């Protein structure tokens, strides 16, 4: 049996979630993910948990968007 793949926080994630979005929704999601500096997975998890996230001030894309 193969070893379970765990993330950097030692969590085993075995569920996959997929859904369809329109082209406009995809652009909006991609923009928000890019501005957050997180991965898409981490951004969506932060959204569903309603956690605050800190934006790194070193990212020039964020400064231009603000």
N, CA, C and O atoms as a GROMACS GRO file, in nm:
protein
  264
    1UNK      N    1   0.084  -0.117   0.000
    1UNK     CA    2   0.000   0.000   0.000
    1UNK      C    3   0.088   0.124   0.000
    1UNK      O    4   0.189   0.129   0.071
    2UNK      N    5   0.051   0.223  -0.080
    2UNK     CA    6   0.134   0.342  -0.092
    2UNK      C    7   0.116   0.433   0.030
    2UNK      O    8   0.014   0.429   0.100
    3UNK      N    9   0.214   0.514   0.051
    3UNK     CA   10   0.212   0.608   0.163
    3UNK      C   11   0.117   0.724   0.132
    3UNK      O   12   0.112   0.770   0.018
    4UNK      N   13   0.043   0.770   0.231
    4UNK     CA   14  -0.051   0.881   0.211
    4UNK      C   15   0.026   1.010   0.189
    4UNK      O   16   0.125   1.038   0.256
    5UNK      N   17  -0.021   1.089   0.094
    5UNK     CA   18   0.042   1.216   0.062
    5UNK      C   19  -0.018   1.324   0.152
    5UNK      O   20  -0.139   1.348   0.149
    6UNK      N   21   0.065   1.389   0.230
    6UNK     CA   22   0.018   1.491   0.323
    6UNK      C   23   0.076   1.627   0.285
    6UNK      O   24   0.185   1.636   0.228
    7UNK      N   25   0.002   1.734   0.316
    7UNK     CA   26   0.051   1.868   0.286
    7UNK      C   27   0.148   1.915   0.394
    7UNK      O   28   0.182   1.838   0.484
    8UNK      N   29   0.192   2.040   0.385
    8UNK     CA   30   0.293   2.089   0.479
    8UNK      C   31   0.242   2.102   0.622
    8UNK      O   32   0.321   2.115   0.715
    9UNK      N   33   0.109   2.097   0.641
    9UNK     CA   34   0.051   2.101   0.775
    9UNK      C   35   0.011   1.963   0.824
    9UNK      O   36  -0.063   1.950   0.922
   10UNK      N   37   0.060   1.860   0.756
   10UNK     CA   38   0.037   1.719   0.791
   10UNK      C   39  -0.110   1.678   0.778
   10UNK      O   40  -0.158   1.592   0.852
   11UNK      N   41  -0.181   1.743   0.684
   11UNK     CA   42  -0.321   1.707   0.661
   11UNK      C   43  -0.329   1.616   0.539
   11UNK      O   44  -0.261   1.637   0.438
   12UNK      N   45  -0.412   1.516   0.549
   12UNK     CA   46  -0.437   1.426   0.437
   12UNK      C   47  -0.566   1.470   0.370
   12UNK      O   48  -0.672   1.468   0.433
   13UNK      N   49  -0.558   1.509   0.245
   13UNK     CA   50  -0.676   1.556   0.173
   13UNK      C   51  -0.708   1.458   0.062
   13UNK      O   52  -0.636   1.448  -0.038
   14UNK      N   53  -0.817   1.386   0.081
   14UNK     CA   54  -0.852   1.281  -0.015
   14UNK      C   55  -0.972   1.316  -0.101
   14UNK      O   56  -1.007   1.240  -0.191
   15UNK      N   57  -1.036   1.429  -0.077
   15UNK     CA   58  -1.156   1.467  -0.153
   15UNK      C   59  -1.119   1.566  -0.263
   15UNK      O   60  -1.037   1.656  -0.242
   16UNK      N   61  -1.181   1.549  -0.379
   16UNK     CA   62  -1.163   1.640  -0.491
   16UNK      C   63  -1.297   1.705  -0.522
   16UNK      O   64  -1.399   1.638  -0.531
   17UNK      N   65  -1.295   1.836  -0.538
   17UNK     CA   66  -1.417   1.911  -0.569
   17UNK      C   67  -1.394   1.985  -0.700
   17UNK      O   68  -1.292   2.050  -0.719
   18UNK      N   69  -1.490   1.973  -0.790
   18UNK     CA   70  -1.482   2.042  -0.919
   18UNK      C   71  -1.618   2.101  -0.951
   18UNK      O   72  -1.721   2.043  -0.919
   19UNK      N   73  -1.617   2.218  -1.016
   19UNK     CA   74  -1.743   2.279  -1.056
   19UNK      C   75  -1.719   2.366  -1.179
   19UNK      O   76  -1.605   2.402  -1.209
   20UNK      N   77  -1.825   2.397  -1.248
   20UNK     CA   78  -1.817   2.476  -1.370
   20UNK      C   79  -1.850   2.622  -1.342
   20UNK      O   80  -1.935   2.652  -1.258
   21UNK      N   81  -1.782   2.711  -1.413
   21UNK     CA   82  -1.809   2.854  -1.403
   21UNK      C   83  -1.813   2.913  -1.543
   21UNK      O   84  -1.761   2.853  -1.638
   22UNK      N   85  -1.874   3.030  -1.555
   22UNK     CA   86  -1.876   3.099  -1.684
   22UNK      C   87  -1.740   3.165  -1.708
   22UNK      O   88  -1.655   3.168  -1.619
   23UNK      N   89  -1.720   3.216  -1.826
   23UNK     CA   90  -1.594   3.282  -1.860
   23UNK      C   91  -1.572   3.405  -1.771
   23UNK      O   92  -1.460   3.431  -1.726
   24UNK      N   93  -1.678   3.481  -1.747
   24UNK     CA   94  -1.668   3.600  -1.662
   24UNK      C   95  -1.636   3.564  -1.518
   24UNK      O   96  -1.553   3.629  -1.453
   25UNK      N   97  -1.701   3.459  -1.468
   25UNK     CA   98  -1.673   3.414  -1.332
   25UNK      C   99  -1.531   3.363  -1.318
   25UNK      O  100  -1.466   3.384  -1.215
   26UNK      N  101  -1.481   3.297  -1.421
   26UNK     CA  102  -1.344   3.247  -1.420
   26UNK      C  103  -1.245   3.363  -1.415
   26UNK      O  104  -1.148   3.358  -1.340
   27UNK      N  105  -1.268   3.466  -1.495
   27UNK     CA  106  -1.180   3.584  -1.494
   27UNK      C  107  -1.179   3.649  -1.357
   27UNK      O  108  -1.073   3.689  -1.307
   28UNK      N  109  -1.297   3.662  -1.296
   28UNK     CA  110  -1.307   3.723  -1.164
   28UNK      C  111  -1.233   3.640  -1.060
   28UNK      O  112  -1.160   3.695  -0.977
   29UNK      N  113  -1.250   3.509  -1.064
   29UNK     CA  114  -1.183   3.421  -0.970
   29UNK      C  115  -1.032   3.427  -0.989
   29UNK      O  116  -0.957   3.438  -0.892
   30UNK      N  117  -0.986   3.420  -1.114
   30UNK     CA  118  -0.842   3.425  -1.141
   30UNK      C  119  -0.781   3.556  -1.093
   30UNK      O  120  -0.670   3.557  -1.040
   31UNK      N  121  -0.852   3.667  -1.111
   31UNK     CA  122  -0.802   3.798  -1.066
   31UNK      C  123  -0.790   3.802  -0.915
   31UNK      O  124  -0.688   3.846  -0.861
   32UNK      N  125  -0.893   3.755  -0.845
   32UNK     CA  126  -0.891   3.757  -0.699
   32UNK      C  127  -0.784   3.665  -0.644
   32UNK      O  128  -0.720   3.697  -0.544
   33UNK      N  129  -0.764   3.551  -0.707
   33UNK     CA  130  -0.659   3.458  -0.663
   33UNK      C  131  -0.522   3.520  -0.684
   33UNK      O  132  -0.435   3.512  -0.597
   34UNK      N  133  -0.501   3.583  -0.799
   34UNK     CA  134  -0.371   3.645  -0.827
   34UNK      C  135  -0.342   3.758  -0.729
   34UNK      O  136  -0.229   3.772  -0.683
   35UNK      N  137  -0.443   3.838  -0.697
   35UNK     CA  138  -0.423   3.949  -0.605
   35UNK      C  139  -0.400   3.903  -0.462
   35UNK      O  140  -0.332   3.970  -0.385
   36UNK      N  141  -0.457   3.788  -0.426
   36UNK     CA  142  -0.440   3.740  -0.288
   36UNK      C  143  -0.300   3.684  -0.265
   36UNK      O  144  -0.252   3.683  -0.151
   37UNK      N  145  -0.235   3.638  -0.370
   37UNK     CA  146  -0.103   3.577  -0.355
   37UNK      C  147  -0.109   3.434  -0.308
   37UNK      O  148  -0.005   3.373  -0.279
   38UNK      N  149  -0.229   3.378  -0.299
   38UNK     CA  150  -0.247   3.240  -0.256
   38UNK      C  151  -0.267   3.150  -0.376
   38UNK      O  152  -0.287   3.197  -0.488
   39UNK      N  153  -0.262   3.021  -0.353
   39UNK     CA  154  -0.301   2.928  -0.458
   39UNK      C  155  -0.453   2.930  -0.468
   39UNK      O  156  -0.520   2.978  -0.376
   40UNK      N  157  -0.506   2.881  -0.576
   40UNK     CA  158  -0.652   2.880  -0.593
   40UNK      C  159  -0.717   2.796  -0.484
   40UNK      O  160  -0.820   2.835  -0.429
   41UNK      N  161  -0.657   2.683  -0.451
   41UNK     CA  162  -0.710   2.597  -0.346
   41UNK      C  163  -0.713   2.672  -0.213
   41UNK      O  164  -0.815   2.673  -0.144
   42UNK      N  165  -0.602   2.734  -0.176
   42UNK     CA  166  -0.595   2.806  -0.049
   42UNK      C  167  -0.692   2.924  -0.046
   42UNK      O  168  -0.754   2.951   0.057
   43UNK      N  169  -0.705   2.995  -0.159
   43UNK     CA  170  -0.798   3.109  -0.165
   43UNK      C  171  -0.941   3.062  -0.141
   43UNK      O  172  -1.014   3.124  -0.064
   44UNK      N  173  -0.983   2.955  -0.206
   44UNK     CA  174  -1.120   2.906  -0.190
   44UNK      C  175  -1.143   2.853  -0.048
   44UNK      O  176  -1.251   2.873   0.008
   45UNK      N  177  -1.045   2.787   0.010
   45UNK     CA  178  -1.059   2.740   0.148
   45UNK      C  179  -1.072   2.858   0.242
   45UNK      O  180  -1.154   2.855   0.334
   46UNK      N  181  -0.991   2.963   0.221
   46UNK     CA  182  -1.004   3.082   0.304
   46UNK      C  183  -1.143   3.144   0.291
   46UNK      O  184  -1.200   3.190   0.390
   47UNK      N  185  -1.198   3.145   0.170
   47UNK     CA  186  -1.331   3.202   0.149
   47UNK      C  187  -1.439   3.123   0.220
   47UNK      O  188  -1.527   3.182   0.283
   48UNK      N  189  -1.435   2.992   0.212
   48UNK     CA  190  -1.542   2.914   0.274
   48UNK      C  191  -1.530   2.912   0.425
   48UNK      O  192  -1.630   2.895   0.495
   49UNK      N  193  -1.409   2.929   0.477
   49UNK     CA  194  -1.392   2.934   0.622
   49UNK      C  195  -1.409   3.075   0.676
   49UNK      O  196  -1.406   3.096   0.797
   50UNK      N  197  -1.427   3.171   0.587
   50UNK     CA  198  -1.442   3.313   0.620
   50UNK      C  199  -1.326   3.361   0.705
   50UNK      O  200  -1.345   3.437   0.800
   51UNK      N  201  -1.207   3.316   0.671
   51UNK     CA  202  -1.086   3.361   0.740
   51UNK      C  203  -1.034   3.486   0.674
   51UNK      O  204  -1.049   3.504   0.553
   52UNK      N  205  -0.973   3.572   0.752
   52UNK     CA  206  -0.904   3.687   0.696
   52UNK      C  207  -0.768   3.642   0.646
   52UNK      O  208  -0.708   3.550   0.702
   53UNK      N  209  -0.720   3.706   0.544
   53UNK     CA  210  -0.585   3.676   0.499
   53UNK      C  211  -0.510   3.806   0.480
   53UNK      O  212  -0.568   3.908   0.444
   54UNK      N  213  -0.382   3.801   0.504
   54UNK     CA  214  -0.296   3.918   0.497
   54UNK      C  215  -0.235   3.924   0.359
   54UNK      O  216  -0.179   3.826   0.310
   55UNK      N  217  -0.245   4.041   0.298
   55UNK     CA  218  -0.187   4.061   0.166
   55UNK      C  219  -0.045   4.111   0.182
   55UNK      O  220  -0.019   4.206   0.255
   56UNK      N  221   0.046   4.046   0.114
   56UNK     CA  222   0.187   4.083   0.120
   56UNK      C  223   0.207   4.215   0.046
   56UNK      O  224   0.174   4.224  -0.072
   57UNK      N  225   0.260   4.315   0.113
   57UNK     CA  226   0.280   4.446   0.054
   57UNK      C  227   0.391   4.451  -0.049
   57UNK      O  228   0.408   4.552  -0.116
   58UNK      N  229   0.467   4.344  -0.063
   58UNK     CA  230   0.576   4.342  -0.159
   58UNK      C  231   0.528   4.309  -0.300
   58UNK      O  232   0.603   4.325  -0.396
   59UNK      N  233   0.405   4.262  -0.312
   59UNK     CA  234   0.351   4.222  -0.440
   59UNK      C  235   0.305   4.346  -0.518
   59UNK      O  236   0.211   4.413  -0.476
   60UNK      N  237   0.369   4.376  -0.629
   60UNK     CA  238   0.337   4.498  -0.704
   60UNK      C  239   0.200   4.488  -0.773
   60UNK      O  240   0.136   4.591  -0.796
   61UNK      N  241   0.155   4.368  -0.805
   61UNK     CA  242   0.022   4.352  -0.865
   61UNK      C  243  -0.086   4.398  -0.769
   61UNK      O  244  -0.186   4.458  -0.811
   62UNK      N  245  -0.066   4.371  -0.640
   62UNK     CA  246  -0.164   4.412  -0.539
   62UNK      C  247  -0.169   4.563  -0.530
   62UNK      O  248  -0.277   4.622  -0.527
   63UNK      N  249  -0.052   4.628  -0.525
   63UNK     CA  250  -0.048   4.773  -0.516
   63UNK      C  251  -0.115   4.838  -0.638
   63UNK      O  252  -0.187   4.936  -0.623
   64UNK      N  253  -0.092   4.784  -0.755
   64UNK     CA  254  -0.153   4.841  -0.876
   64UNK      C  255  -0.304   4.823  -0.874
   64UNK      O  256  -0.378   4.910  -0.920
   65UNK      N  257  -0.351   4.710  -0.822
   65UNK     CA  258  -0.495   4.683  -0.818
   65UNK      C  259  -0.566   4.768  -0.715
   65UNK      O  260  -0.682   4.805  -0.733
   66UNK      N  261  -0.496   4.800  -0.606
   66UNK     CA  262  -0.558   4.882  -0.502
   66UNK      C  263  -0.563   5.026  -0.547
   66UNK      O  264  -0.611   5.112  -0.473
   0.00000   0.00000   0.00000
